[in-house]
C-alpha cells in the first residue's frame, strides 16, 4: 500500500503537480487581484461619499447665503417702500395744508371784501338818510369841523 501510494505520488508529482501548483498560483493571483480591486472600489466609494458630503455641505451653505441675501433684500425693499410712502404722505399732507391755507386766505379776503362792501352800502344808506334833511347836513358838517379844530 505504501508502494502504491508512493507510486501515485511520484506520478502525480512528475505530471500533475506542476499543473496543480500552477492552477493554485493562478487562483491565488486571481483572488489577490480581486481583493485589490475590492479595496480600490472601497476607497473610491469612500472618496465619492466624502465628495458627495462636501458637495452637500457647499449646497447647504450656498442655500443659506441665498436665503440670507433674499431676506436682506426683502427688508431693504420694505424699508425703502416705507420711506417712499412716508415721504409721499408728508408731501401730500404739506400740499394739502398749503392748499387749505391758500383757500383760507382767499376766503378771509373774500369775507373782508364783502364786509367792506356791506359796510360801504350801510354807510351810504345812513349818510343818504341823514343828509336828506338840510338841517341834518349842516349839523353833520359843523360836528366834523369842530372835531377837526380840536385835533
C-alpha positions in Angstrom: 0.0 0.0 0.0 2.7 2.4 0.7 4.4 1.4 -2.5 1.2 2.2 -4.4 0.9 5.5 -2.6 4.5 6.4 -3.4 4.0 5.4 -7.0 0.8 7.5 -7.3 2.6 10.4 -5.5 5.6 10.1 -7.9 3.4 10.0 -11.0 1.3 12.9 -9.7 4.4 14.9 -8.8 6.0 14.2 -12.2 3.0 15.0 -14.4 0.2 16.7 -12.4 1.9 18.6 -9.5 3.3 21.4 -11.6 -0.1 21.9 -13.2 -1.9 21.8 -9.8 0.6 24.3 -8.4 0.3 26.5 -11.4 -3.5 26.4 -11.1 -3.3 27.2 -7.4 -0.9 30.0 -8.1 -3.2 31.4 -10.8 -6.2 31.1 -8.4 -4.2 32.8 -5.6 -3.2 35.6 -8.0 -6.8 36.0 -9.1 -8.0 36.2 -5.6 -5.3 38.7 -4.7 -6.2 40.9 -7.7 -9.9 40.6 -6.8 -9.1 41.7 -3.2 -7.0 44.6 -4.5 -9.9 45.6 -6.9 -12.3 45.4 -4.0 -10.1 47.6 -1.8 -9.7 50.1 -4.7 -13.5 50.1 -5.2 -14.0 50.6 -1.4 -11.5 53.5 -1.5 -13.3 55.1 -4.5 -16.7 54.7 -2.8 -15.3 56.3 0.4 -13.8 59.1 -1.7 -17.1 59.6 -3.6 -19.0 59.6 -0.4 -16.7 62.3 1.1 -17.0 64.3 -2.1 -20.8 64.0 -2.0 -20.9 65.2 1.6 -18.7 68.1 0.7 -21.0 69.0 -2.2 -24.0 68.8 0.1 -22.3 71.0 2.6 -21.5 73.5 -0.1 -25.0 73.4 -1.4 -26.4 73.9 2.1 -24.1 76.9 2.7 -25.0 78.4 -0.7 -28.7 77.9 0.0 -28.2 79.7 3.4 -26.4 82.5 1.7 -29.1 82.9 -0.9 -31.8 82.9 1.7 -30.0 85.4 3.8 -29.4 87.7 0.8 -33.1 87.3 -0.2 -34.2 88.2 3.4 -31.9 91.3 3.4 -33.2 92.3 0.0 -36.8 91.9 1.2 -36.1 94.0 4.3 -34.4 96.7 2.2 -37.3 96.8 -0.3 -39.8 97.1 2.6 -37.8 99.8 4.3 -37.4 101.7 1.0 -41.1 101.4 0.3 -42.0 102.6 3.8 -39.6 105.6 3.4 -41.0 106.4 0.0 -44.6 106.1 1.3 -43.8 108.2 4.3 -42.2 110.9 2.1 -45.1 110.9 -0.3 -47.6 111.1 2.6 -45.7 114.0 4.1 -45.5 115.7 0.7 -49.3 115.2 0.2 -50.0 116.5 3.7 -47.8 119.5 3.1 -49.5 120.2 -0.2 -53.0 119.8 1.3 -52.0 122.2 4.2 -50.7 124.7 1.7 -53.9 124.4 -0.4 -56.0 124.8 2.8 -54.0 127.8 3.9 -54.4 129.3 0.4 -58.2 128.7 0.4 -58.5 130.0 3.9 -56.7 133.2 3.0 -58.8 133.5 -0.1 -62.0 133.0 2.0 -60.8 135.6 4.5 -60.0 138.1 1.7 -63.5 137.5 0.2 -65.1 138.0 3.6 -63.2 141.2 4.2 -64.2 142.4 0.7 -67.8 141.6 1.3 -67.7 143.2 4.8 -66.2 146.3 3.3 -68.8 146.4 0.5 -71.7 145.8 3.0 -70.2 148.5 5.3 -70.0 151.0 2.4 -73.6 150.2 1.4 -74.8 150.7 5.0 -72.7 153.9 5.4 -74.1 155.2 2.1 -77.6 154.5 3.2 -77.1 156.0 6.6 -75.5 159.1 5.1 -78.2 159.5 2.5 -80.9 159.3 5.1 -79.1 161.7 7.4 -78.2 164.1 4.6 -81.6 164.1 3.0 -82.5 166.7 5.6 -80.7 170.0 5.2 -80.6 170.7 8.9 -79.0 167.3 9.5 -76.4 168.1 6.8 -75.5 171.4 8.5 -75.2 169.7 11.9 -73.0 167.0 10.5 -70.7 169.5 8.8 -70.5 171.5 12.0 -69.7 168.4 14.1 -66.9 167.4 11.7 -65.5 170.9 11.7 -65.5 171.1 15.5 -63.7 167.7 15.7 -61.1 168.8 13.1 -60.4 172.0 15.0 -60.0 170.2 18.3 -57.4 167.9 16.8 
